[in-house]
Amino acid sequence: MVKMEDLEKKLFDQSWTFKNREKIIQKMQRNQYDVVIIGAGITGAGVAREAAMRNLSVALVDMQDFAAGTSSRSTKMAHGGIRYIAYSEMDLVKSATRERNWMRVQIPHLVRPLPFFLPIIEGSKSKKRDLQGATKIYDFLSDDKSEFKNYKKSKSYTAEEVYELEPEFNREGLQGGIIYYDTNIDDARLTIEILKEANIRGADSINYCKVIGYIKNDWKIVGIKCKDLENNSDFEIRANLVINATGIWTDDLIENYPDTIPKPLIRPTKGVHLLYKRENIGNNMANGLYSNIDNRFFFVIPRNKKYTLVGTTDTDYQGDLANPFCDKEDADYIIESVKLYYPNAQLHYENILSTYAGIRPLVMQKGKLEIEVSRKHIIFFSNDNLLTITGGKLTEWREMAEDLFEHIEEKNIFPKIKKEKNWSRQPFIISLEKEEWLDILQNSGIHLDQDISDHLYQQYGKGAIHIINLIKEDESLKERVIDENDFIYAEILYVLRYEMSPHLIDVFCRRTEMSLWIHHRRAFEAAENVARIMQKEYSWDNETKNEEIHRYLDYVKKCVSFIP
């Protein structure tokens, strides 16, 4: 077995960077891989990690940036889905809560426990006994015969106790509440770190590479034909097995459906979120609430000390899968839903920092409303030997990958691969405990504001140590990109040097959460500041820099197009 310290060195050898992209493509053209994966959201990244940990050679491509689809547009939680208990999906909840527990232990900086408040309100369809029963079942399913346990058990509170915990919450009809625990994450950052885990074990992965066809031998798929969208060139990658992990684009990749699979397979639904400063809402904890409009379950979630995320919607979607945006109807739905519970909240359009919309790859189930469709995943071989995995929950990415390999084992495609159950439930190389970080920072001679220190730790783990080393070389890199936020220049340089980040929009939307927490009215200022770093690092000319800024600002404008 490879030693942990050797893997850590590979994590920071600067081989997976935009500057090295052409070399990676050349290697992809030369190699005969065991597995090639199409789609680099969290599902594809998880499959790549699973395959690499089983000592298979792996190539992975995505036509957009890594995590640019659903995997950067979720509600930013690793959770079991407490609402699925009402639909009797106990196996799904059990699996997801256990995976949540494992991540919280093995990636503690990135998967952080968070209390969730469920109110008990007079006249509500959710009675006290129902909520107590659901949270007890939730706790039991996560912990029963599980190596990794939940952070804390759920607990009931009186109305008076709730007033102390959430003083801004609407008191009308409030009879008490229950607090249970899930976790807070950055979904795109989690996807990137999963990809890194695959890369250090030998996987090759690139973004902005579109699959335009298949290589076939006797009608069986044995590789993919690609177009590198960065330089408009075509090339091929050959493999013993091709895996379709493209989420909402699943149907676009399937040419030969088996008889048992519906066509189309995917039912895309749109989910929208709004971002506010915490002071504009007044919540202290995460809240799980029911909309007064359609009774849909939604969340009010604290992000760091300063911000709150609210959402989501759930509506069938027929538009551009790559570019969904929040519209006025979406925003008004969320604002009205939150206002019922936080009547003093300042939810005006002008207080919205940003918005984002994502498309869920729900598997078709006839006769069900959007909210009722199961989040279970599906895995199958097409008649031309394409292996497809789709659906599922973000939290279950590792178990989904393991399940996929059970299908592979049934066909005995790779007879010598590791077959041990839960083999991939291993520590992440990037993981760092908070105490260790504080010791390293204290001994570094670098002084950081507390908020910046906390931010670097929770986003980057051991990567924060390398960010500190960059600051040692140039102390100006510890300055904030924007004075009212905690993002600093050193972390920009870090993601450019240690992660495949070709474009400004990648840095704002997937490598960091700057697109969420920097107010849209200051987007140009922030984009200018970050583009200067990228221009120097990538040797961009002024025309390229300006194009990158324009592309990002166009995205921001579309996110808030309904705001006067």
Secondary structure, DSSP 8 states (H G I E B T S, - for coil): ---HHHHHHHHTSS-SSGGGHHHHHHHHHH-EEEEEEE--SHHHHHHHHHHHHTT--EEEE-SSSTT-SGGGSS-SEE---GGGGGGT-HHHHHHHHHHHHHHHHHSTTTSEEEEEEEEEETT-SS-HHHHHHHHHHHHHHHHTT-SS--SS--EEEEHHHHHHH-TTS--TTEEEEEEEEEEE--HHHHHHHHHHHHHTTT-EEESSEEEEEEEEETTEEEEEEEEETTTTEEEEEEEEEEEE--GGGHHHH-SS--TTS-SS-EEEEEEEEEEEEGGGT--SSEEEEE-TTT--EEEEEEETTTEEEEE---EE--S-TT-----HHHHHHHHHHHHHH-TT----GGG--EEEEEEEEEE--TT--GGGS---EEEEE-TTS-EEEEE--GGGHHHHHHHHHHHHHHTTSSTTS---TTTT----TT---HHHHHHHHHTTT----HHHHHHHHHHHTTHHHHHHHHHHH-GGGGSBSSTTS--BHHHHHHHHHHS---SHHHIIIIISSHHHHS-GGGHHHHHHHHHHHHHHHHT--HHHHHHHHHHHHHHHHHHTTT--
